[in-house]
């Protein structure tokens, strides 16, 4: 079982093709981060425009990919990798409480 306090998050700042699936993302994980993807860490990859995100992680019995693509009609207040800005989440959307 993974001790979640030991989980690290790795962000690849080099643009990644969002067509990449498990095998290519696993390869980038080993190549760029020099990490074993089976260690339970989270590996984040962004596209060239930094408006799409893929998250790769090991879930005890297999790899999972989470893919985030904002809706076209949603105003982009913040890109995923902007520093010093608020988070791109529900609390930042117009009309949301918070």
LOLO-867866 format. One record per residue (C-alpha): residue number from 1; residue in three letters; x, y negated, z negated. Coordinates in nm, 4 decimals, padded with zeros to 6 digits. Last residue first. Example, Ala and Ser with C-alpha at 12.3 -4.5 7.8 and 13.67 -1.06 7.14 Angstrom:
BEGIN
LUMBA     n   res         c1         c2         c3
LUMBA     2   SER    01.3670    00.1060   -00.7140
LUMBA     1   ALA    01.2300    00.4500   -00.7800
This chain:
BEGIN
LUMBA     n   res         c1         c2         c3
LUMBA    98   UNK   -01.5575   -03.1031    00.2784
LUMBA    97   UNK   -01.8966   -03.0530    00.4295
LUMBA    96   UNK   -01.8829   -03.0097    00.8033
LUMBA    95   UNK   -02.0439   -03.2656    01.0350
LUMBA    94   UNK   -01.7336   -03.3065    01.2468
LUMBA    93   UNK   -01.4959   -03.0093    01.2164
LUMBA    92   UNK   -01.2009   -03.0367    00.9786
LUMBA    91   UNK   -01.3498   -02.8119    00.7069
LUMBA    90   UNK   -01.4081   -02.5364    00.9630
LUMBA    89   UNK   -01.0365   -02.5018    01.0338
LUMBA    88   UNK   -00.7519   -02.6654    01.2196
LUMBA    87   UNK   -00.5514   -02.7640    00.9139
LUMBA    86   UNK   -00.4696   -03.1273    00.8452
LUMBA    85   UNK   -00.1672   -03.2954    00.9954
LUMBA    84   UNK    00.1933   -03.3205    00.8765
LUMBA    83   UNK    00.3272   -03.0792    01.1355
LUMBA    82   UNK    00.1370   -02.9883    01.4471
LUMBA    81   UNK    00.1709   -02.6184    01.5248
LUMBA    80   UNK   -00.1872   -02.5080    01.5754
LUMBA    79   UNK   -00.2976   -02.8207    01.7595
LUMBA    78   UNK   -00.5061   -03.0705    01.5708
LUMBA    77   UNK   -00.8188   -03.2674    01.6531
LUMBA    76   UNK   -00.9092   -03.0511    01.9505
LUMBA    75   UNK   -01.2701   -03.1425    02.0269
LUMBA    74   UNK   -01.4778   -02.8231    02.0672
LUMBA    73   UNK   -01.6463   -02.8013    02.4074
LUMBA    72   UNK   -01.3801   -02.5664    02.5469
LUMBA    71   UNK   -01.4024   -02.3296    02.2500
LUMBA    70   UNK   -01.0766   -02.2743    02.0640
LUMBA    69   UNK   -00.8832   -01.9558    02.1404
LUMBA    68   UNK   -00.7647   -01.7430    01.8491
LUMBA    67   UNK   -00.6462   -01.3844    01.9041
LUMBA    66   UNK   -00.6005   -01.1394    01.6165
LUMBA    65   UNK   -00.3959   -00.8345    01.7071
LUMBA    64   UNK   -00.3885   -00.5263    01.4880
LUMBA    63   UNK   -00.1301   -00.2484    01.4658
LUMBA    62   UNK   -00.2128    00.0916    01.3217
LUMBA    61   UNK   -00.2658    00.3025    01.0092
LUMBA    60   UNK   -00.1670    00.0732    00.7214
LUMBA    59   UNK   -00.2734   -00.2484    00.8997
LUMBA    58   UNK    00.0447   -00.3650    01.0735
LUMBA    57   UNK    00.0247   -00.7236    01.1956
LUMBA    56   UNK    00.0230   -00.9326    01.5109
LUMBA    55   UNK   -00.1340   -01.2785    01.5225
LUMBA    54   UNK   -00.1990   -01.4422    01.8574
LUMBA    53   UNK   -00.2596   -01.8148    01.8908
LUMBA    52   UNK   -00.3957   -02.0483    02.1518
LUMBA    51   UNK   -00.3760   -02.4294    02.1669
LUMBA    50   UNK    00.0009   -02.4567    02.1605
LUMBA    49   UNK    00.0085   -02.5632    02.5269
LUMBA    48   UNK    00.2876   -02.3105    02.6002
LUMBA    47   UNK    00.1139   -02.0293    02.4103
LUMBA    46   UNK    00.1552   -01.9494    02.0422
LUMBA    45   UNK    00.2779   -01.6351    01.8614
LUMBA    44   UNK    00.2361   -01.5506    01.4947
LUMBA    43   UNK    00.3867   -01.2447    01.3240
LUMBA    42   UNK    00.2474   -01.1373    00.9876
LUMBA    41   UNK    00.4581   -00.9076    00.7659
LUMBA    40   UNK    00.3617   -00.5500    00.6794
LUMBA    39   UNK    00.7069   -00.3894    00.7135
LUMBA    38   UNK    00.5933   -00.1905    01.0199
LUMBA    37   UNK    00.6856   -00.4822    01.2505
LUMBA    36   UNK    01.0524   -00.4237    01.1667
LUMBA    35   UNK    01.2204   -00.7628    01.1817
LUMBA    34   UNK    01.4910   -00.9123    01.4033
LUMBA    33   UNK    01.2700   -01.2213    01.4381
LUMBA    32   UNK    01.3194   -01.2842    01.8087
LUMBA    31   UNK    01.3996   -00.9395    01.9495
LUMBA    30   UNK    01.2114   -00.7139    01.7047
LUMBA    29   UNK    00.8977   -00.9270    01.7046
LUMBA    28   UNK    00.9294   -00.9905    02.0776
LUMBA    27   UNK    00.9279   -00.6150    02.1387
LUMBA    26   UNK    00.6237   -00.5664    01.9167
LUMBA    25   UNK    00.4500   -00.8444    02.1103
LUMBA    24   UNK    00.5349   -00.6657    02.4367
LUMBA    23   UNK    00.4017   -00.3317    02.3129
LUMBA    22   UNK    00.0849   -00.4635    02.1497
LUMBA    21   UNK   -00.0507   -00.6961    02.4172
LUMBA    20   UNK    00.0997   -00.9826    02.6092
LUMBA    19   UNK   -00.1521   -01.1719    02.8226
LUMBA    18   UNK   -00.1090   -01.4687    02.5860
LUMBA    17   UNK    00.2357   -01.5328    02.7359
LUMBA    16   UNK    00.4480   -01.6590    02.4483
LUMBA    15   UNK    00.5872   -02.0096    02.4062
LUMBA    14   UNK    00.8979   -02.0279    02.1848
LUMBA    13   UNK    00.7900   -02.1446    01.8382
LUMBA    12   UNK    00.7505   -01.7866    01.7113
LUMBA    11   UNK    00.6028   -01.8163    01.3631
LUMBA    10   UNK    00.6909   -01.5529    01.1008
LUMBA     9   UNK    00.4714   -01.5114    00.7937
LUMBA     8   UNK    00.6052   -01.3107    00.4988
LUMBA     7   UNK    00.4146   -01.0549    00.2934
LUMBA     6   UNK    00.5733   -00.9842   -00.0462
LUMBA     5   UNK    00.2834   -01.1298   -00.2481
LUMBA     4   UNK    00.0548   -00.9049   -00.0459
LUMBA     3   UNK    00.2027   -00.5872   -00.1932
LUMBA     2   UNK    00.1253   -00.3471    00.0887
LUMBA     1   UNK    00.0000    00.0000    00.0000
